[in-house]
Amino acid sequence: MSEFDLTKKISSFLDKHLTLPLLEYICVKNIYDEKSILKTKWEVLLGTSMVDYAADTYRSIYETEPPKGLLDKREKVLESIQETEVKLKPVKVIFSQETMKEVAQCKNAKDLLTSLETKYNFKTEMLNDMFDAARVFYDAGNYNLSSEYLKIVRQLVTPGTQRHWMPVGAA
């Protein structure tokens, strides 16, 4: 059965966060030795900010506490998340449920951006903050929150916005 498994081949082309569900799947299928899959998962998790998941995986493999370096990394990740949340306080105030309805209904990003600037004192720098926050939360495994920020950014980005705009076919 393992000769038909493509996980090894395709995982090098995937984001680490997409590789983890594949490892979970092959673990359940009992194609490989569970310890070897857990070790691979541990290596993948080291490249993310999912430190609690990495610590649990380490405990499953070695039946001991994770290395101190991982605990230090956890502190840095938590600090980064807290800094991001502080930075996003004004954004959270602006994007209440009422504002989100307006965002969802508006089809023109430029008009929406102008409206938010006049009504709520929205600044275009806040787009960068939301974009950065989405990355921080994604790296930590909070995909839902990351997705919410990216939805807002996507609605507000106009063609030509340097950091967030990519023309079709440029990838």
C-alpha positions as a printed Julia matrix, in Angstrom:
171×3 Matrix{Float64}:
   0.0    0.0     0.0
   2.83   2.43    0.81
   4.16   2.16   -2.75
   1.01   3.99   -3.93
   1.24   6.77   -1.35
   2.1   10.12   -2.95
   2.41  12.05    0.31
   6.22  12.12    0.22
   6.28  13.38   -3.35
   3.66  16.1    -3.07
   4.36  17.33    0.45
   7.54  19.1    -0.67
   5.33  21.29   -2.88
   2.78  22.07   -0.15
   2.65  24.53    2.68
   3.49  22.92    6.01
  -0.06  23.51    7.2
  -1.4   21.5     4.26
   1.03  18.66    4.91
  -0.22  18.07    8.46
  -3.7   16.79    7.47
  -2.05  14.4     5.01
   0.14  13.03    7.78
  -2.92  12.64   10.0
  -4.67  10.74    7.23
  -1.84   8.28    6.57
  -1.45   7.79   10.31
  -5.07   6.64   10.53
  -4.63   4.37    7.49
  -1.71   2.55    9.19
   0.35   2.64    6.0
   3.56   3.47    7.87
   4.9    3.02   11.36
   3.13   5.5    13.65
   6.38   6.65   15.31
   7.94   7.56   11.96
   4.86   9.56   10.99
   4.91  11.34   14.35
   8.59  12.2    13.86
   7.82  13.6    10.43
   4.92  15.56   11.88
   7.26  16.9    14.6
   9.72  18.09   11.93
   6.94  19.79    9.98
   5.54  21.45   13.1
   8.93  22.92   13.97
   8.59  25.12   10.89
   5.3   26.59   12.12
   4.12  28.57   15.12
   1.88  25.69   16.25
   4.02  25.12   19.33
   1.39  23.46   21.53
   0.65  20.92   18.8
   4.41  20.39   18.37
   4.82  19.87   22.13
   2.0   17.3    22.19
   3.55  15.49   19.24
   6.95  15.47   20.95
   5.37  13.99   24.1
   3.72  11.28   21.98
   7.03  10.31   20.41
   9.45  10.49   23.32
   7.11  10.31   26.34
   8.95  13.22   27.96
   8.62  16.99   28.11
   9.6   18.93   24.98
  12.93  20.78   24.78
  13.27  24.17   26.45
  13.75  25.79   23.04
  10.18  24.91   22.13
   8.89  26.49   25.33
  10.88  29.62   24.52
   9.39  29.64   21.03
   5.92  29.32   22.6
   6.52  32.47   24.63
   7.61  34.34   21.49
   4.56  33.15   19.57
   2.2   34.19   22.37
   3.92  37.56   22.58
   3.56  38.01   18.82
  -0.14  37.14   18.97
  -0.7   39.58   21.83
   1.14  42.36   19.98
  -0.94  41.65   16.9
  -4.19  41.77   18.87
  -3.21  45.11   20.44
  -2.38  46.47   16.99
  -5.76  45.29   15.7
  -7.94  46.87   18.4
  -8.89  49.86   16.2
  -9.6   47.5    13.3
 -11.89  45.34   15.46
 -13.83  48.44   16.5
 -14.26  49.51   12.88
 -15.28  46.09   11.57
 -18.27  45.35   13.75
 -21.12  43.19   12.46
 -22.84  46.28   11.06
 -19.76  47.33    9.12
 -19.22  43.8     7.87
 -22.68  43.87    6.27
 -21.64  47.04    4.45
 -18.38  45.41    3.37
 -20.2   42.33    2.07
 -22.73  44.4     0.09
 -20.29  46.8    -1.52
 -18.84  45.59   -4.81
 -16.45  48.47   -5.49
 -13.35  48.39   -3.29
 -12.47  52.02   -3.92
 -15.93  53.26   -2.85
 -15.88  51.01    0.19
 -12.44  52.24    1.21
 -13.55  55.87    0.84
 -16.68  55.17    2.88
 -14.7   53.51    5.67
 -12.18  56.35    5.71
 -14.88  59.0     6.11
 -17.28  57.16    8.43
 -14.85  55.24   10.64
 -11.48  56.97   10.19
 -10.07  53.85    8.54
  -6.47  54.21    7.39
  -4.98  52.24    4.53
  -2.11  51.17    6.83
  -4.7   49.07    8.63
  -4.77  46.84    5.54
  -1.15  45.94    6.23
  -1.98  45.27    9.87
  -4.81  42.9     8.89
  -2.65  41.19    6.29
   0.17  40.7     8.82
  -2.32  39.51   11.44
  -3.73  36.95    9.03
  -0.22  35.54    8.6
   0.45  35.44   12.35
  -2.83  33.63   13.04
  -2.36  31.26   10.09
   1.13  30.3    11.28
  -0.3   29.6    14.73
  -3.0   27.36   13.24
  -5.93  29.73   13.77
  -7.18  29.4    10.2
 -10.68  30.77   10.8
  -9.48  34.07   12.23
  -6.84  34.34    9.52
  -9.52  33.79    6.9
 -11.73  36.52    8.36
  -8.96  39.11    8.11
  -8.07  38.03    4.59
 -11.72  38.35    3.51
 -11.72  41.97    4.65
  -8.38  42.68    2.98
  -9.62  41.1    -0.24
 -12.71  43.32   -0.21
 -10.67  46.49    0.33
  -7.71  45.91   -1.98
  -7.78  47.77   -5.26
  -5.67  47.04   -8.34
  -2.26  48.58   -7.87
  -2.08  48.23   -4.09
   1.57  47.25   -3.94
   1.72  44.58   -1.28
  -1.61  42.84   -1.66
  -2.41  42.91   -5.34
  -1.26  40.27   -7.77
  -2.42  40.39  -11.39
  -4.14  37.3   -12.77
  -1.61  34.82  -14.11
   1.33  36.28  -12.18
   1.63  33.33   -9.8
